[in-house]
Amino acid sequence: MTRVLERLAVLSSEQMEVDSAGGREQAVASVTAHVAAVVDFTLKNSNQVRHRRDALNIMDILIKKLKELKYEDEVNKLKAIYQTYAADLSKDSSHEIRAKLDDIKVQLK
């Protein structure tokens, strides 16, 4: 999923021929909503470090892309998910999880 997010044309800064202001915003909102739902479900239900790590990686990539494109409303949706699970995940025994949380925290400032 991370490779797909990195390559999504709608999340690139370059305009496409078929872009309209409303269409692009709607597409970004749709992508963000779907990804946010997956990340939220994974962080809520998974006890496997690999799944939580992947969910945080996806969140990290999406936040970077959305900040580049200045979609603050969409970033705020992901920020809400981060705030929901940050306290529990910061106590995780996995260094990878704690490090990724710190990376996301820096981006959300």
C-alpha positions as CSV (number, residue, x, y, z in Angstrom):
1,M,0.0,0.0,0.0
2,T,2.9,2.4,0.7
3,R,4.1,2.0,-2.9
4,V,0.7,2.7,-4.2
5,L,0.4,5.9,-2.1
6,E,3.8,7.1,-3.2
7,R,2.8,6.8,-6.9
8,L,-0.8,8.0,-6.8
9,A,-1.2,10.7,-9.4
10,V,-3.8,12.5,-7.4
11,L,-1.3,13.0,-4.6
12,S,1.4,14.4,-6.9
13,S,2.0,18.2,-7.0
14,E,1.8,18.2,-10.8
15,Q,-1.5,19.0,-12.3
16,M,-3.0,16.4,-14.6
17,E,-5.0,17.2,-17.8
18,V,-8.2,15.9,-16.3
19,D,-7.8,17.8,-13.1
20,S,-10.5,20.2,-11.9
21,A,-10.4,21.9,-8.6
22,G,-13.4,20.1,-7.2
23,G,-12.5,16.7,-8.7
24,R,-9.0,16.6,-7.3
25,E,-10.1,17.7,-3.8
26,Q,-12.9,15.0,-3.9
27,A,-10.4,12.4,-5.0
28,V,-7.9,13.3,-2.3
29,A,-10.6,13.3,0.3
30,S,-11.8,9.9,-0.8
31,V,-8.2,8.4,-0.8
32,T,-7.6,9.9,2.6
33,A,-10.9,8.5,4.1
34,H,-10.2,5.0,2.8
35,V,-6.6,5.0,4.0
36,A,-7.6,6.5,7.4
37,A,-10.1,3.8,7.9
38,V,-7.6,1.1,7.2
39,V,-5.0,2.7,9.5
40,D,-7.5,3.2,12.2
41,F,-8.8,-0.4,12.0
42,T,-5.2,-1.8,12.0
43,L,-4.0,0.2,15.0
44,K,-7.2,-0.6,16.9
45,N,-7.2,-4.4,16.2
46,S,-3.8,-5.6,15.4
47,N,-1.4,-7.0,18.0
48,Q,1.3,-7.7,15.4
49,V,4.2,-5.3,15.3
50,R,4.5,-5.7,11.5
51,H,0.9,-4.5,10.9
52,R,1.1,-1.6,13.3
53,R,4.5,-0.6,11.7
54,D,3.0,-0.7,8.2
55,A,0.0,1.3,9.3
56,L,2.2,4.0,10.8
57,N,4.4,4.0,7.6
58,I,1.3,4.5,5.5
59,M,0.2,7.3,7.8
60,D,3.6,8.9,7.6
61,I,3.7,8.9,3.8
62,L,0.2,10.2,3.4
63,I,0.8,13.1,5.9
64,K,3.9,14.1,3.9
65,K,2.0,14.1,0.6
66,L,-1.0,16.0,2.1
67,K,1.2,18.6,3.7
68,E,3.1,19.2,0.4
69,L,-0.3,19.7,-1.3
70,K,-1.6,21.9,1.6
71,Y,-4.6,19.7,2.4
72,E,-4.9,20.7,6.1
73,D,-8.4,19.2,6.6
74,E,-7.2,15.8,5.5
75,V,-4.0,16.1,7.7
76,N,-6.3,16.8,10.6
77,K,-8.2,13.6,10.1
78,L,-5.0,11.6,10.3
79,K,-3.9,13.7,13.3
80,A,-7.0,12.7,15.1
81,I,-6.1,9.0,14.5
82,Y,-2.6,9.6,15.7
83,Q,-3.8,11.3,18.9
84,T,-6.1,8.4,19.6
85,Y,-3.4,5.7,19.6
86,A,-0.2,7.7,20.3
87,A,-0.3,7.1,24.1
88,D,-0.7,3.3,23.8
89,L,1.8,3.0,20.9
90,S,4.5,5.1,22.7
91,K,4.6,2.3,25.4
92,D,5.1,-0.4,22.7
93,S,8.1,-2.6,23.1
94,S,9.1,-2.2,19.5
95,H,11.7,0.5,18.8
96,E,10.4,0.8,15.2
97,I,6.9,1.7,16.4
98,R,8.2,4.3,18.9
99,A,10.5,5.8,16.3
100,K,7.8,6.1,13.7
101,L,5.5,7.7,16.2
102,D,8.2,10.3,16.8
103,D,8.6,10.9,13.1
104,I,4.8,11.5,12.7
105,K,4.7,13.7,15.8
106,V,7.4,16.0,14.2
107,Q,5.4,16.2,10.9
108,L,2.2,17.1,12.7
109,K,3.7,20.1,14.4
